[in-house]
Amino acid sequence: MIKKLLNRLYGDYMMTSRLQEYEAVIIEAKNRGFTFLSIRDVCILAESNRLPDQYIVYRHDIDSDPITAREMFDIERKHNVRSSYYFRLSTMDIDLMKEIERFGSEASYHFEEIATYAKQEHIKDTAEIIQKLPIIKELFFQNLTRLENQLHYKITTVASHGDFANRKLNIVNFELLKDKDFREKCGIVCECYDKSLMQYFDTRINDAPYPVYYEPLSPNDAFQQNKQKIYFLVHPKQWKSSFFYNTKENLLRLYEGAKW
């Protein structure tokens, strides 16, 4: 337990920037001939059976640090590669999102309405939260519409955020989009955990906290194993520590847990 805490403290506050490593992976992928796609690109190309033979998707979940997200985007823009960025309501940077879209990458919504509603209403019973899904769906629709109005473009893919409230309730935010009619109402073509999306990848990689860094394997391991269709989930906080954003996230987690 002490070792786990020390690792967390190091990762949150003392870890040196890994952005050079991040850039090196991009360079290696380019040298190996990978095409960089966004999630939206995959959905469009798969529908018309035009996916390339070799591609990699970078999906960024901006849980807590939009500043490092911008640095990652600057690296990608430098190398002219495309990817997807998903922002929570608490990490929205409208100017950055518009900039990402103008470049040709994707900036979209990292949603968490089930967890948010449960915490706000002090709901700890799974059956009760399921009964409230119609209300929560409307909240999602309102948030999505408001975001689209700010961005001045249509959002077609979204990503479910995982929260401690979801784990305690044993229900994921993705539950909102299992309703086909509701998806059509929202204009959502794809959610990042859709099985229909995952079929287009032979490898999925997640970044991980210090000292693991990658699960279940590193990008370079995937390259060495000659993987051709890679899905790489990235969180800015795993690549550069931020005293401000990590402290904000940790204090909010403590506050929400105590209040809930």
Secondary structure, DSSP 8 states (H G I E B T S, - for coil): -HHHHHHHHIIIII----HHHHHHHHHHHHHTT-EEE-HHHHHHHHHTT---SSEEEEEEEESS-HHHHHHHHHHHHHTT---EEEE-GGG--HHHHHHHHHHTSEEEEEE-HHHHHHHHTT---HHHHHHTHHHHHHHHHHHHHHHHHHHTS---EEEE---HHHHHHT--GGGGGG-HHHHHHHT--EETT-HHHHTT-SEEEEE-STTT-EES--HHHHHHTT--EEEEEE-GGGTS--HHHHHHHHHHHHHHHHH-
